Amino acid sequence: MNPIPVNTPLFNGNELKYLTECIETGWISSEGPFIAKFEKEFSQYIGPKYGVAVSNGSAALDIAVKALNICTGDEVIMPTFTIISPAQSVVTAGAVPVLVDSDPITWNMDVLQVEAKITPRTKAILVVHIYGLPVDMDPILQLAKKYQLKIIEDAAEMHGQTYNGQKCGSFGDLSIFSFYPNKHITTGEGGMILTNDLALAERCRKLRNLCFEPNGPRFVHHELGWNYRMTNLQAALGLAQLEQIDHFLTIKKDIGNTYQTQLSFLTELGFRLPKPSTAFAHNINWVFGIVAPGIKIKEKIVEGLAKEKIGTRPFFWCMHQQPVFQNMGLFKNESYPVAEELANNGFYLPSGLGLKQEELVRVTEVLKAIIS
């Protein structure tokens, strides 16, 4: 019986053709024609004027935080329920993450809690769209305008998702994407920063390239940046993937619909499935998550699936419960019960673009057998 990994990417377009072109022409490093083309076409697809390709999504966050001059003593409001990357970028800049709990329905940050967290030290709101549904952006945009705050929009998981018809990744002063292999579009590793602000775009380009001075002596530096460049090979792969984005979104929709139909009985047993839609978006099913009615039940299901060689992943662990941040003295005595329940009881099933129909059927049949 072959294993079913939690994610399998799909390469059935021009990936090999474009990669071969890179090798045959010798353009394999961070200089090459595919980089500018990928930046242009991805930014046009999402909406903002400028794209800056980088080495990964975490690099994009590091650059975004520094480009907005967020530094020691500043506060950034963000969800506690997310991958560690956004909080890490804030902390390593010397700033303080100020956390909010999750919405129990969408699993995103609870936007109704944000305003109470704003202080004179607040510099930005870092929005992270989670798992398939977007954050309710209108209240965030209103607060940013009211308090003159910047918005960093983490749309790493939201390739092709919309909020009220407008693409996610087009709302932030700076928005970031990831192209890790489990994303709708992958470059192996890789990321992108999008913005409508030319000065910010140029600032991000400088920061990704060790802060070389565009008009000065080449190896004379006036500030520190990073080597966070994307390679021409990665950009070639990303461009081929972008050409198939509509097809990829359809595949994800079909996977989500099958899981929703086959596993709907779980809701009667106290499980929570992803919400198919909200007033402002349909779920694009980046992953198909399940919240079990208790951690022991979750663990038994995960163990049962593993015995049948079916991969799963736990949900994100809350930022206020991360040992690394607790050891820094952050988030003392803070509690976020909705996020804690998601982190403890949530897991997701195989959801990759390369998931075959027979594998999807096997996952649902095995899960039903475990539950029964």
C-alpha positions in Angstrom: 0.0 0.0 0.0 1.6 3.3 -1.1 1.8 6.2 1.3 -0.4 9.2 0.9 1.6 12.3 1.9 -0.1 15.3 3.3 1.0 17.2 0.2 2.1 16.4 -3.3 2.8 19.2 -5.7 1.7 19.1 -9.3 4.0 19.8 -12.3 2.2 19.2 -15.6 2.7 22.5 -17.4 5.8 24.3 -18.8 7.9 23.7 -15.7 10.4 21.4 -17.5 10.5 23.6 -20.6 11.3 26.7 -18.6 13.9 25.0 -16.3 15.6 23.5 -19.3 15.8 27.0 -20.8 17.5 28.3 -17.7 20.1 25.5 -17.8 20.8 25.8 -21.6 21.2 29.6 -21.4 23.2 29.5 -18.1 20.9 31.9 -16.3 20.5 29.9 -13.1 21.3 32.5 -10.4 19.5 35.5 -9.1 20.1 37.3 -12.4 18.0 36.1 -15.3 14.9 37.0 -17.3 12.4 34.8 -15.6 12.7 36.8 -12.3 11.4 40.1 -13.7 8.8 38.2 -15.7 7.5 36.3 -12.7 7.4 39.5 -10.6 5.4 41.3 -13.3 2.9 38.5 -14.0 2.3 37.6 -10.4 1.8 41.2 -9.4 -0.6 41.7 -12.3 -2.5 38.6 -11.3 -3.0 39.7 -7.7 -3.3 43.5 -8.5 -0.6 45.6 -6.9 1.8 47.5 -9.2 5.1 46.1 -8.0 6.4 42.6 -7.2 9.7 41.7 -5.4 10.7 38.1 -5.6 12.6 36.7 -2.7 14.0 33.4 -1.4 11.0 32.4 0.8 7.9 33.7 2.6 9.8 34.2 5.9 12.3 36.4 4.1 9.5 38.4 2.6 8.2 39.1 6.2 11.7 40.1 7.4 12.0 42.6 4.6 8.4 43.9 5.0 8.9 44.6 8.7 12.2 46.4 8.1 11.0 48.3 5.0 8.2 49.8 7.1 10.8 50.9 9.7 9.3 48.8 12.4 12.0 48.6 15.1 12.7 48.5 18.9 9.8 49.5 21.0 7.2 49.4 18.3 4.1 47.1 18.6 2.6 45.0 15.8 -0.9 43.5 16.3 -1.2 40.0 14.9 -2.9 36.6 15.5 -1.6 34.2 18.0 -2.8 31.3 15.8 -0.3 31.3 12.9 3.0 29.8 11.8 5.9 31.3 13.8 7.4 33.3 10.9 5.3 36.6 11.3 6.1 36.8 15.0 9.7 35.9 14.5 10.1 38.7 12.0 8.6 41.2 14.4 10.7 40.0 17.4 14.0 39.9 15.5 13.3 43.5 14.5 13.2 44.4 18.2 9.5 45.1 18.1 6.7 43.5 20.2 4.0 41.2 18.8 0.6 42.1 20.4 -1.7 39.1 20.0 -5.4 38.6 19.4 -7.5 35.4 19.6 -9.1 33.5 16.7 -12.5 33.6 15.3 -14.0 30.1 16.0 -15.8 30.0 12.6 -13.1 31.1 10.1 -10.1 30.2 12.3 -8.6 33.6 11.3 -7.8 36.5 13.7 -10.8 37.9 15.5 -11.0 41.4 14.0 -13.3 42.6 16.8 -10.5 42.3 19.3 -8.0 44.4 17.4 -9.0 48.0 18.3 -8.7 47.3 22.0 -5.1 46.3 21.5 -4.0 49.5 19.8 -1.7 51.8 21.8 0.4 54.8 21.0 3.3 52.3 20.3 1.3 50.4 17.7 3.0 50.7 14.3 1.2 48.1 12.2 -1.4 45.3 11.9 0.0 42.1 10.6 -2.9 40.2 9.0 -2.5 36.4 8.4 -5.0 34.6 6.2 -5.4 31.1 7.6 -6.0 27.8 5.7 -8.5 28.8 3.0 -10.7 31.7 4.2 -9.5 35.3 4.3 -9.5 37.7 7.3 -12.4 40.1 7.3 -10.4 43.0 5.9 -12.9 45.9 5.9 -12.7 46.4 9.7 -8.9 46.2 9.5 -8.7 48.8 6.8 -10.9 51.1 8.8 -8.8 50.8 11.9 -5.6 51.3 9.9 -7.0 54.5 8.5 -8.4 55.7 11.8 -5.1 55.2 13.7 -2.7 55.8 10.8 -1.3 52.2 11.0 0.5 50.2 8.3 -0.9 46.9 7.2 1.3 43.9 6.4 -0.8 41.3 4.7 0.5 37.7 5.0 -1.3 36.0 2.1 1.2 33.1 2.0 -1.7 30.5 1.8 -4.1 32.6 -0.3 -3.0 32.3 -4.0 -6.1 33.2 -6.0 -8.3 33.8 -3.0 -10.5 36.9 -3.0 -12.2 39.1 -0.4 -15.4 40.7 -1.7 -14.1 40.1 -5.2 -10.6 41.7 -4.7 -7.6 39.4 -4.6 -6.0 38.7 -1.2 -2.5 40.1 -1.2 -3.7 43.4 -2.6 -4.8 45.0 0.7 -1.5 45.6 2.5 0.9 48.4 2.4 3.1 45.4 1.9 1.7 42.0 1.2 3.7 38.7 1.2 3.3 35.3 -0.4 5.1 32.0 0.0 5.9 29.5 -2.8 6.7 26.6 -0.5 5.8 23.2 -2.1 2.5 22.9 -0.3 1.2 26.2 -1.8 -1.0 26.5 -4.9 2.0 27.9 -6.7 5.4 26.6 -5.8 9.0 27.4 -6.6 10.4 24.8 -4.2 11.2 27.6 -1.8 10.5 31.2 -2.6 8.3 34.2 -1.8 7.1 37.5 -3.1 6.4 41.0 -1.7 3.7 43.1 -3.4 3.0 46.8 -3.0 1.6 49.8 -4.9 4.3 52.1 -3.4 7.3 52.5 -5.7 9.5 53.7 -2.9 8.7 50.7 -0.8 9.3 48.3 -3.7 12.7 49.8 -4.3 13.4 49.6 -0.6 12.5 45.9 -0.5 14.7 45.2 -3.6 17.6 46.8 -1.8 17.0 44.9 1.4 16.8 41.5 -0.4 20.2 42.2 -2.0 22.5 43.0 1.0 21.7 46.7 0.7 24.0 47.2 -2.3 23.9 50.9 -3.2 22.4 51.2 -6.7 24.5 54.2 -7.6 27.5 53.9 -5.3 30.7 51.8 -5.3 29.6 48.1 -5.5 31.1 46.8 -2.2 30.5 49.8 0.0 27.4 49.4 2.2 25.7 52.0 4.4 23.2 49.6 6.1 22.6 45.9 6.5 20.2 43.8 4.5 20.0 40.1 3.6 20.8 37.8 0.7 17.2 36.9 0.2 17.2 36.8 -3.6 15.2 34.4 -5.7 17.0 32.4 -8.4 16.1 32.4 -12.1 15.4 28.6 -11.8 12.8 29.3 -9.1 11.2 32.1 -11.0 10.9 29.8 -14.1 9.2 27.2 -12.0 6.9 29.8 -10.5 5.9 31.3 -13.9 5.0 27.8 -15.2 2.9 27.2 -12.1 1.2 30.6 -12.3 0.0 29.8 -15.9 -2.1 27.0 -14.3 -3.5 28.8 -11.3 -7.1 28.6 -12.4 -6.8 24.8 -12.9 -5.1 24.5 -9.6 -8.0 26.4 -7.9 -10.5 24.0 -9.5 -8.6 21.0 -8.2 -8.6 22.4 -4.7 -12.3 23.1 -4.9 -13.0 19.6 -5.9 -10.9 18.1 -3.1 -12.7 20.3 -0.6 -16.1 19.5 -1.9 -15.4 15.8 -1.7 -14.1 16.0 1.9 -17.1 18.1 2.9 -19.6 15.6 1.4 -17.9 12.5 2.6 -17.1 13.8 6.1 -20.2 15.8 6.9 -21.3 13.2 9.4 -18.5 14.3 11.6 -20.3 17.5 12.6 -23.0 15.4 14.3 -20.2 13.9 16.4 -18.8 17.2 17.6 -16.1 17.7 15.0 -15.7 21.0 13.1 -15.0 21.1 9.4 -13.8 24.2 7.4 -16.6 26.7 6.7 -17.3 26.4 3.0 -17.9 30.2 2.6 -18.5 33.4 4.4 -20.3 36.6 3.4 -17.1 37.8 1.7 -15.4 34.7 0.3 -15.6 31.0 -0.7 -13.1 28.7 0.9 -10.2 27.8 -1.5 -9.3 24.8 0.6 -5.6 25.4 0.8 -5.7 22.6 3.3 -8.7 20.6 4.6 -8.6 21.0 8.4 -10.6 19.2 11.0 -11.1 20.2 14.7 -11.7 17.2 16.8 -13.8 17.3 20.0 -10.8 16.7 22.2 -7.0 16.2 21.9 -7.2 12.4 22.7 -9.7 11.9 19.9 -7.4 13.8 17.5 -4.4 11.8 18.5 -6.2 8.5 18.0 -7.3 9.5 14.5 -3.9 10.8 13.5 -2.3 7.6 14.8 -4.9 5.5 13.0 -4.3 7.3 9.7 -0.5 7.0 10.2 -0.8 3.2 10.5 -2.5 3.2 7.1 0.4 5.4 5.7 -1.8 8.4 5.4 -0.1 11.7 6.3 -1.6 14.5 8.4 -0.3 17.7 9.9 -1.2 19.3 13.2 -2.6 22.9 13.2 -0.3 25.8 14.0 0.8 26.2 17.7 -0.1 29.4 19.3 2.5 32.2 19.6 1.8 32.8 23.3 2.6 29.2 24.0 5.8 29.0 22.0 8.7 28.1 24.4 11.1 30.4 22.6 8.9 33.4 23.2 8.1 32.4 26.8 11.8 32.2 27.5 12.1 35.8 26.2 9.5 36.9 28.8 6.9 37.5 26.2 3.1 36.9 26.6 3.2 36.2 30.3 -0.2 35.0 31.7 -1.8 35.6 28.3 -4.6 33.2 27.3 -6.5 32.9 24.0 -9.0 30.0 24.4 -10.3 29.8 20.8 -6.8 29.6 19.3 -5.7 27.1 22.0 -8.5 24.8 21.1 -7.6 25.0 17.5 -4.0 24.3 18.2 -4.7 21.4 20.5 -7.5 19.7 18.6 -6.9 20.6 14.9 -5.2 18.6 12.1 -5.5 18.5 8.4 -5.7 15.8 5.8 -3.9 15.2 2.5 -4.8 18.2 0.4 -2.0 18.6 -2.2 -2.7 19.3 -5.9 -1.2 16.0 -6.8 -3.7 14.0 -4.7 -5.2 11.3 -6.9 -8.9 10.5 -6.8 -8.3 7.0 -5.6 -6.1 8.4 -2.8 -8.8 10.8 -1.8 -11.4 8.0 -1.6 -9.0 5.9 0.5 -8.4 8.8 3.0 -12.2 9.2 3.5 -12.8 5.5 3.8 -10.0 4.9 6.3 -11.1 7.9 8.4 -14.7 6.6 8.5 -13.4 3.2 9.6 -11.4 4.8 12.4 -14.3 6.9 13.6 -16.7 3.9 13.6 
